[in-house]
Amino acid sequence: MTATSRLDTFRSMVARNPGNPLARFGLANEAMKVGLHAEAEEHLQAYLSSYDDEGNGFGRHAEVLVALGRVAEAREALRRGIAAAHRFGHPGMASELSERLDALEGSA
């Protein structure tokens, strides 16, 4: 399956059921792979507003926000991801997100 067909598959899933947060997350990931950062951000925002993410989604959201030049928002996404990772008992993920946050704060 090509990247375009995966993207179209997830777009179709979201069109059929826009309230499905996991379809939104899948679409966001596929959009990120092909550099469609604005589309990915839209779907990550919808996913994060309706799903109790364990940290990974916030990290992906931060990645997209940086690509869009929205670094302050990316920092906040990482902070939220760190909190979620701790809440769900994922210290390794919390550490990785903390390192990314430190790198962004060092580039300010």
C-alpha positions in Angstrom: 0.0 0.0 0.0 1.4 3.4 -1.0 1.6 6.4 1.3 -1.2 8.1 -0.8 -3.5 5.1 -0.5 -2.9 4.9 3.3 -3.7 8.6 3.5 -6.8 8.2 1.4 -7.9 5.2 3.5 -7.6 7.2 6.8 -9.3 10.2 5.2 -12.2 8.0 4.3 -12.4 6.5 7.8 -12.4 10.0 9.3 -15.1 11.2 6.8 -17.3 8.3 7.8 -16.8 8.7 11.5 -15.2 12.1 12.4 -15.6 11.4 16.1 -13.2 8.4 16.0 -10.1 9.6 17.7 -7.9 6.7 16.6 -8.8 7.2 13.0 -7.8 10.9 13.4 -4.5 9.8 15.0 -3.8 7.4 12.1 -4.6 10.1 9.6 -2.4 12.5 11.4 0.5 10.0 11.3 0.1 9.4 7.6 -0.1 13.1 6.9 3.1 13.7 8.8 4.9 11.0 6.7 4.2 13.0 3.5 4.9 16.4 5.0 1.2 17.6 5.3 1.9 19.3 8.6 -1.2 21.5 8.7 -3.5 18.5 8.0 -1.7 16.5 10.6 -2.0 19.2 13.2 -5.7 19.5 12.6 -6.2 15.8 13.2 -3.8 15.6 16.2 -5.7 18.5 17.8 -9.0 16.6 17.3 -7.4 13.4 18.7 -5.9 15.0 21.7 -9.1 16.9 22.6 -11.1 13.6 22.7 -8.7 10.9 23.8 -6.7 10.4 26.9 -3.3 10.1 25.2 -0.5 8.5 27.1 2.2 10.9 25.8 3.0 9.8 22.3 0.3 11.9 20.6 1.6 15.0 22.4 5.1 14.3 21.1 3.8 13.9 17.6 1.8 17.1 18.0 5.0 18.9 19.1 6.8 17.6 16.1 4.2 19.0 13.7 4.0 22.3 15.6 7.8 22.8 15.2 7.5 22.0 11.5 4.8 24.7 11.3 7.0 27.2 13.2 4.8 27.2 16.3 7.6 26.5 18.8 5.9 27.9 21.9 2.9 25.7 21.3 5.2 22.7 20.7 6.8 23.3 24.1 3.3 23.2 25.7 2.5 20.0 23.9 5.7 18.4 25.2 4.8 19.6 28.8 1.4 18.0 28.4 2.9 14.8 27.0 5.4 14.6 29.9 2.5 14.9 32.4 0.5 12.2 30.5 3.5 9.9 30.4 4.0 10.2 34.1 0.3 9.7 34.8 0.3 6.5 32.7 3.5 5.2 34.2 5.8 5.6 31.2 9.0 7.1 32.6 11.0 6.4 29.5 8.6 8.3 27.3 8.5 11.1 29.9 12.3 11.3 29.7 12.4 11.3 25.9 9.8 14.1 25.8 11.7 16.0 28.5 14.9 15.8 26.4 13.0 17.2 23.4 11.6 20.0 25.5 15.1 20.9 26.8 16.4 21.0 23.2 13.5 23.3 22.2 14.1 25.6 25.2 17.8 25.7 24.4 17.1 26.8 20.9 14.9 29.8 22.0 
